Each structure stands twice: as C-alpha cells, then as structure tokens.
Amino acid sequence: MAELRRDPITGRWVIVGNDKEIRPEDFEVESHEKGKGICPFCPGNEAMTPPEIIAHREGQTAPNTPGWLTRVVPNKFPALQIEGSLNKRGIGVYDLSNGIGAHEVIIENPDHNREIADLYDHEVERIVWCYRNRSIDLRGDKRFKYILIFKNYGKSAGASLEHPHSQLIALPVIPKRVQEELRGSQRYFEYRERCVFCDMVKQELQDGKRIVAENKHFVAFTPFVSCFPFEFWIIPKEHESDFSYLQREEAVSFASILREMLKRVKVILRDPSFNFIIHTSPLEEMEKEDYHWHLEFMPKLTRLAGFEWGTGFYINPMRPSLAARYLREAKI
C-alpha cells in the first residue's frame, strides 16, 4: 500500500510507493543524441557568446579565445536584464517591477560530450569554484536578494543547448519555493531550537537505509519524503546556511560526491534527463541558525498531471529506500 508522507520543512504531502516492485529499467528515459550543428559553447566559437565574465584558462591564453577549462558568460537570451533599476510599482491589486537581474551560463568544460559524471574530481571542483565565486561577486549588487544556481540536462529538463553547462540567475526577489523552506525551517527551529536539516542529516546517518554516499564534509541520500523517483540531496554534515561560504577543502569534497552521485544515476538509469538546484539562504541574511544549504537533484522519470497541479501533492512510485539501494549498488 502507498503511504502519505509529509515534508517536515514545507509541510507538502507526497504519495510514496505502491504494491508494485519497481526497477530502474521500468522508467522510460529520453535519448541524448548529440546534434551536428555548430555549438556556440565549443572552443573556437567564443565569438558566438557574449564576452566572458571569468574563465579558468591554460597558461596565458587571452580572454574569449580557446584555451579555457571552464568559462562563464552572460546568457545571450537572459530571463532578466542586469542594466536598469527595479522601479517597483502597482496597478490596482497587481505588483510589478522591471525585470532586473543577472543571468549567467557556466560552460563546464571544453568537451562537448563530457558531462559532470564523466569528469575527474578536480575538473568538477573548478565548476563548483565558479559557482561560488560568481555568488560572492553578485552579492555585492544591492538590487539582488537571491542567487539561484541550477543545471538542466536534456530537453525534457529544459536544456536548449547540448554542451555541458549550468546556469546562475540573481533575482531581485526571494522565490516562493525558497520562502516556504525558510518559513518551515524557522518554525521547526522556534519549536525545537535545532536546525531541521541538521536533524535530518543525523537521522539519515543513524538509519542508513537512504544513505547513498558520504565523505568528510557531505552526505548524499534519498529523502524520506522524495517527490520524484531517485531524487537525492547532497547536504553539508556541518551546519552552514550559505553556499558562498564554501571553503576550498569543502569544495573538493562537494565536487567529489556530486560527480559520484551523477555517475551512479547515469549508470543505473541509463543517462536520464535531470535538474539539480542549489538551495541557499537569501543574500540579505547573515549566518542563519535555522537554515542549511543543500543541493536537490530530480531526474525526469515521471510527469506532473492534473492531480499534481490540482492538489500540490506529488506521486512518487519508487520508495526512497529502494532507490538508495539501487544507487548504492551501481557499478561505477
């Protein structure tokens, strides 16, 4: 029988599991055949993107030329524009402002066919360090209140270009999904005087059923209230509310466990489309006792339909403990 499980952070309900034993091969996965057109993110095509913001380069190669290892550029078709003022205003009951923000693309490596799962740990570390450095730089702009770092892989996950890349968007508002997490974690802290995420880490490590991987600084597990099959979180073992406070040793550990988890998913699920998102505290907040940054990973294995849209519930046919077992058993 399926179970109704309630997220202790947001209060969202999820229907988890059913009477059928589900295996990874039971899910349909879209193929990722690489196109033959010109790729604006490949070396030699630097003129096809806006001028780079930063790049890790080999030797003394010049900006906007080949020789880069990771490269950050403004999105050519940004969701928000960095120039201008917010100009907040209202029309009757409706609030609006100008679409101000920063939208950047982190081109993860020069090879069109090597995703994070295929890289070496030190190559993933460069990507993570780009995330961190851009977060620190953009927090100096007082117009911005939140920085969202995410990756879309595959068409069904929203990727419009095949070359391995992540994105960063600096927003002038705090997103509703983030506000729900902040309110939920604050309520938990006010009642128990402990961080809910720290309690989750402690419980998952004690239980062990949903743990997939861990190292000195991080743990990866399939949450008890997973909204999606094979969803996993990567979360610091020690309390830290802001991703941009990541130190070098922690970045090494984070890169290692991220690459490992993406490799496990690629092997077990035959390279599915996915999204991952780094959840962190708002820019205006100082160190928060009641919030804990983390990465959430969601493979595209099921589709939202009328029930989900009408109720806000999710239906996850795969029990998280079973998903964790399959991921642990992956031959990587």
MINULUM-355119 format. One line per field, with one value per residue (C-alpha): residue number from 0; y, z, x; residue in one letter. Coordinates in pm, 1 decimal. Last residue first. Layout:
REM MINULUM-355119
pos = c(NUM,...)
y = c(Y,...)
z = c(Z,...)
x = c(X,...)
code = c(a,...)
REM end
This chain:
REM MINULUM-355119
pos = c(331,330,329,328,327,326,325,324,323,322,321,320,319,318,317,316,315,314,313,312,311,310,309,308,307,306,305,304,303,302,301,300,299,298,297,296,295,294,293,292,291,290,289,288,287,286,285,284,283,282,281,280,279,278,277,276,275,274,273,272,271,270,269,268,267,266,265,264,263,262,261,260,259,258,257,256,255,254,253,252,251,250,249,248,247,246,245,244,243,242,241,240,239,238,237,236,235,234,233,232,231,230,229,228,227,226,225,224,223,222,221,220,219,218,217,216,215,214,213,212,211,210,209,208,207,206,205,204,203,202,201,200,199,198,197,196,195,194,193,192,191,190,189,188,187,186,185,184,183,182,181,180,179,178,177,176,175,174,173,172,171,170,169,168,167,166,165,164,163,162,161,160,159,158,157,156,155,154,153,152,151,150,149,148,147,146,145,144,143,142,141,140,139,138,137,136,135,134,133,132,131,130,129,128,127,126,125,124,123,122,121,120,119,118,117,116,115,114,113,112,111,110,109,108,107,106,105,104,103,102,101,100,99,98,97,96,95,94,93,92,91,90,89,88,87,86,85,84,83,82,81,80,79,78,77,76,75,74,73,72,71,70,69,68,67,66,65,64,63,62,61,60,59,58,57,56,55,54,53,52,51,50,49,48,47,46,45,44,43,42,41,40,39,38,37,36,35,34,33,32,31,30,29,28,27,26,25,24,23,22,21,20,19,18,17,16,15,14,13,12,11,10,9,8,7,6,5,4,3,2,1,0)
y = c(292.8,-28.2,96.1,-93.7,219.8,375.3,67.2,67.8,439.8,397.7,119.5,342.1,626.4,411.6,448.8,533.6,903.8,1091.8,1463.2,1670.9,2035.9,1937.9,2041.6,2052.1,1712.9,1552.1,1702.8,1577.1,1600.5,1358.6,1084.5,992.3,1334.9,1307.7,1548.9,1650.3,1884.2,2052.4,2182.3,2495.7,2476.3,2709.7,2765.0,2901.3,3157.8,3331.8,3673.4,3712.5,3977.3,3740.0,3480.5,3135.6,2852.4,2582.5,2456.3,2309.7,1995.8,1911.5,1584.9,1398.9,1032.8,865.7,493.8,494.5,290.1,404.0,773.2,792.1,645.0,882.7,1181.9,1068.1,1027.7,1364.0,1539.3,1349.3,1454.3,1815.0,1860.8,1714.7,1938.9,2240.3,2162.3,2173.3,2505.7,2671.8,2714.6,3040.1,3104.1,2813.8,2998.4,2830.4,2611.3,2344.1,2061.3,1746.4,1951.4,1835.1,1644.8,1557.2,1278.4,1217.7,862.1,862.8,1210.3,1396.0,1231.4,1247.8,1014.1,1197.3,991.9,1049.3,1218.7,1320.1,1587.2,1704.8,1401.1,1178.3,1028.4,819.3,656.1,696.3,605.0,298.4,432.7,495.7,677.9,872.8,960.6,1075.2,1299.9,1450.8,1513.2,1675.2,1904.5,1993.4,2071.0,2309.1,2293.7,2509.4,2264.5,2489.2,2804.8,2594.4,2399.9,2719.4,2875.3,2568.3,2590.2,2964.3,2941.9,2640.1,2810.0,3132.2,2936.5,2794.7,3144.0,3292.4,3576.4,3890.4,4092.3,3768.0,3658.1,3373.8,3118.5,2846.7,2517.6,2388.0,2074.5,2137.0,2018.7,2351.2,2413.1,2231.6,2241.2,1910.7,1736.3,1856.0,1703.4,1832.3,2145.8,2271.1,2518.6,2805.4,3054.6,3372.0,3566.1,3925.0,4128.9,4506.5,4555.6,4421.9,4291.9,3950.7,3916.1,3868.2,3611.8,3403.1,3421.4,3292.2,3004.9,2873.5,2908.8,2712.5,2434.7,2418.7,2408.4,2131.9,1929.0,1925.5,1823.5,1532.8,1394.9,1435.2,1187.3,1243.9,1619.9,1580.0,1513.6,1520.9,1882.0,1887.6,2241.7,2215.3,2345.3,2638.5,2835.6,3048.6,3375.6,3556.5,3868.8,4053.2,4331.0,4262.8,4599.0,4596.8,4471.9,4449.2,4386.8,4486.4,4817.4,4860.2,4877.9,4997.7,4891.6,5075.9,4795.1,4999.5,4947.1,4709.7,4344.3,4218.4,3916.5,3588.6,3633.5,3541.1,3552.8,3435.1,3622.6,3419.6,3196.7,2968.4,2649.1,2496.5,2773.6,2752.3,2884.3,3262.3,3498.6,3611.4,3555.2,3238.1,3281.3,2927.2,2712.1,2906.4,2921.2,3177.5,3490.1,3724.3,3605.6,3831.4,3743.7,3411.1,3333.2,3495.1,3208.9,2958.4,2816.8,2606.0,2475.3,2680.8,2825.3,2471.9,2446.3,2176.3,1800.7,1719.1,1493.6,1207.8,1229.3,964.9,1009.3,768.7,546.9,403.0,27.2,-17.0,133.7,-136.7,-103.8,-365.6,-297.5,-251.2,126.8,385.8,741.1,985.7,1321.3,1592.0,1938.2,2073.7,2279.7,2154.3,1835.5,1705.7,1492.5,1133.1,962.3,594.9,352.0,0.0)
z = c(-1113.8,-1070.0,-915.7,-598.7,-385.3,-640.0,-639.3,-259.4,-244.8,-482.8,-259.4,49.6,-140.0,-229.2,-600.3,-718.3,-628.3,-655.5,-575.1,-397.5,-489.5,-524.1,-870.8,-1041.8,-901.7,-978.3,-1326.4,-1442.3,-1349.8,-1545.2,-1426.6,-1492.0,-1529.6,-1264.1,-966.3,-772.2,-470.5,-347.7,8.4,221.7,585.3,752.4,1119.0,1263.5,984.5,910.2,776.3,557.5,287.4,25.2,74.6,211.0,-21.5,-227.4,-509.1,-786.7,-996.4,-1296.6,-1486.5,-1816.3,-1772.2,-1853.6,-1845.4,-1504.5,-1304.2,-1477.1,-1518.9,-1166.9,-1016.5,-1222.4,-1105.3,-745.7,-783.2,-956.2,-680.0,-407.4,-544.8,-620.6,-268.7,-107.9,-307.4,-242.3,130.7,125.4,-60.9,166.7,91.7,240.5,-92.7,-21.8,271.7,566.9,702.7,970.2,949.7,753.5,437.7,217.6,-108.7,-178.4,-393.9,-612.7,-748.3,-814.6,-750.0,-456.7,-202.0,152.6,319.5,122.8,-98.2,49.6,-16.0,275.1,282.8,466.4,527.3,268.0,214.4,-37.5,-88.1,250.5,239.1,465.3,695.6,997.6,1205.1,907.0,796.4,1146.4,1187.5,841.4,901.3,1238.7,1076.9,812.3,1078.3,1255.8,1631.1,1891.3,1891.4,1843.2,1710.6,1498.4,1336.2,1261.7,1109.0,890.4,757.5,696.0,513.5,307.8,202.0,124.5,-101.5,-302.9,-322.1,-473.0,-284.4,-500.3,-704.4,-854.8,-948.9,-1201.3,-1243.0,-1506.8,-1569.0,-1884.4,-2072.8,-2448.1,-2557.9,-2579.1,-2507.5,-2173.5,-2013.6,-1825.1,-2106.5,-2347.6,-2153.9,-1862.5,-1677.2,-1413.9,-1133.0,-929.8,-790.3,-626.2,-405.2,-292.7,-573.2,-608.1,-358.2,-604.0,-385.4,-374.2,-739.8,-673.9,-397.0,-598.8,-905.7,-697.8,-550.1,-874.3,-1045.1,-757.6,-812.4,-1181.3,-1099.4,-846.0,-1119.3,-1311.1,-996.0,-945.0,-1293.3,-1549.5,-1692.9,-1437.3,-1487.2,-1858.1,-2126.0,-2485.7,-2597.6,-2439.3,-2339.2,-1977.2,-1753.9,-1952.1,-1660.9,-1808.8,-1647.6,-1590.0,-1373.0,-1254.1,-1336.3,-1496.8,-1410.9,-1130.7,-1066.3,-804.3,-901.8,-685.5,-872.5,-1097.9,-870.8,-877.4,-816.3,-1039.8,-1036.0,-1187.2,-1505.6,-1657.4,-1545.2,-1765.8,-1663.7,-1840.0,-2044.9,-2414.3,-2470.9,-2113.4,-1975.4,-1993.5,-1751.0,-1882.3,-1753.4,-1891.6,-2135.2,-2409.9,-2696.6,-2720.4,-2542.2,-2293.3,-2398.9,-2330.5,-2070.7,-1941.9,-1954.1,-1858.9,-1586.3,-1708.5,-1589.6,-1730.8,-2089.8,-2377.6,-2511.7,-2696.8,-3067.4,-3060.4,-2839.1,-3121.9,-3130.1,-2822.0,-2804.5,-2634.9,-2952.2,-3093.1,-3472.2,-3583.5,-3569.5,-3289.5,-2995.0,-2931.7,-2577.0,-2555.1,-2335.8,-2045.0,-1982.5,-1631.5,-1571.9,-1611.7,-1265.8,-1100.5,-943.7,-713.3,-739.6,-422.8,-421.6,-321.5,-189.9,-203.4,-107.9,122.0,147.0,500.5,381.0,618.4,778.1,433.9,496.7,378.0,254.7,206.2,-77.4,0.0)
x = c(3091.5,2893.4,2568.4,2474.6,2449.7,2211.3,1986.9,1976.5,1902.2,1607.6,1474.0,1498.8,1328.8,1022.9,957.2,602.4,641.3,311.8,339.6,76.0,9.6,-355.7,-475.8,-136.9,-38.7,-375.6,-391.2,-51.9,315.8,530.3,764.2,1128.4,1290.2,1563.0,1545.0,1860.1,1849.6,2167.3,2192.0,2218.8,2109.4,1859.8,1764.3,2087.5,2122.5,2452.5,2357.2,2051.2,2029.5,2167.9,1895.4,1995.4,2092.3,1921.2,2144.9,1933.9,1970.9,1762.2,1754.8,1741.7,1828.4,2161.1,2077.0,1902.7,2154.8,2473.9,2385.6,2243.1,2559.5,2774.5,2569.6,2619.0,2995.3,3040.1,2845.0,3034.7,3373.5,3280.7,3140.5,3452.3,3687.2,3464.0,3476.6,3856.6,3845.4,3587.9,3217.3,3081.2,2903.1,2666.8,2508.8,2337.3,2615.3,2570.3,2820.8,2735.2,2689.2,2397.7,2363.0,2001.2,1858.4,1556.2,1560.5,1185.0,1040.4,881.4,1107.9,967.6,1220.3,1490.7,1727.6,2072.5,2405.1,2630.3,2895.8,3211.4,3432.0,3267.4,2925.4,2733.3,2392.1,2223.5,1853.3,1863.0,2136.8,1913.8,2176.1,2311.3,1956.2,1862.4,2167.7,2127.2,1756.1,1828.5,2083.8,1823.7,1563.0,1801.5,1753.3,1578.4,1285.9,980.1,1147.9,1382.9,1097.5,907.8,1222.2,1281.8,927.3,940.7,1274.0,1165.8,842.3,1030.8,1267.1,975.4,823.2,1139.5,1317.6,1306.9,1559.7,1693.8,2045.9,2027.2,2304.7,2318.1,2494.2,2661.8,2759.3,2713.3,2369.0,2186.2,1814.7,1806.9,1460.4,1451.6,1261.3,1529.7,1816.7,2023.7,1914.8,2159.4,2093.7,2234.7,1982.0,2109.3,1867.5,1812.1,1968.1,1943.2,2226.1,2484.9,2770.1,2603.4,2698.6,3071.1,3027.6,2782.4,3009.8,3299.5,3099.4,2953.3,3292.2,3450.4,3196.9,3291.7,3663.9,3596.8,3427.0,3756.7,3948.5,3706.8,3762.6,3485.1,3233.3,2955.2,2993.6,2912.3,3172.6,3043.2,3100.4,3446.7,3554.1,3434.0,3154.6,3023.9,2873.5,2595.1,2486.7,2157.3,2172.7,1863.1,1618.3,1281.1,1124.5,874.0,522.0,250.4,-113.6,-412.9,-456.4,-155.2,146.3,503.5,862.3,1109.5,1369.8,1650.6,1848.0,2101.2,2125.2,1842.9,1631.7,1542.0,1856.3,1887.1,2263.7,2319.0,2617.9,2940.1,3131.1,3408.4,3566.6,3887.8,3978.9,4244.0,4033.5,3976.7,3738.6,4003.9,4367.0,4563.0,4837.0,4869.4,4556.4,4247.2,3984.5,3735.0,3555.9,3291.2,3325.2,3222.6,2874.2,2868.0,2921.0,3267.0,3386.4,3331.9,3685.0,3627.8,3267.4,2993.4,2838.8,2787.3,2767.6,2529.3,2584.2,2343.0,2425.9,2185.8,2058.8,1786.9,1480.3,1440.4,1136.8,1129.2,1093.1,1471.1,1526.9,1312.6,968.4,816.7,442.9,236.4,275.9,534.8,512.5,221.8,374.0,239.6,397.1,450.9,748.4,1019.0,882.5,769.5,460.2,436.0,119.3,194.2,118.2,0.0)
code = c(i,k,a,e,r,l,y,r,a,a,l,s,p,r,m,p,n,i,y,f,g,t,g,w,e,f,g,a,l,r,t,l,k,p,m,f,e,l,h,w,h,y,d,e,k,e,m,e,e,l,p,s,t,h,i,i,f,n,f,s,p,d,r,l,i,v,k,v,r,k,l,m,e,r,l,i,s,a,f,s,v,a,e,e,r,q,l,y,s,f,d,s,e,h,e,k,p,i,i,w,f,e,f,p,f,c,s,v,f,p,t,f,a,v,f,h,k,n,e,a,v,i,r,k,g,d,q,l,e,q,k,v,m,d,c,f,v,c,r,e,r,y,e,f,y,r,q,s,g,r,l,e,e,q,v,r,k,p,i,v,p,l,a,i,l,q,s,h,p,h,e,l,s,a,g,a,s,k,g,y,n,k,f,i,l,i,y,k,f,r,k,d,g,r,l,d,i,s,r,n,r,y,c,w,v,i,r,e,v,e,h,d,y,l,d,a,i,e,r,n,h,d,p,n,e,i,i,v,e,h,a,g,i,g,n,s,l,d,y,v,g,i,g,r,k,n,l,s,g,e,i,q,l,a,p,f,k,n,p,v,v,r,t,l,w,g,p,t,n,p,a,t,q,g,e,r,h,a,i,i,e,p,p,t,m,a,e,n,g,p,c,f,p,c,i,g,k,g,k,e,h,s,e,v,e,f,d,e,p,r,i,e,k,d,n,g,v,i,v,w,r,g,t,i,p,d,r,r,l,e,a,m)
REM end
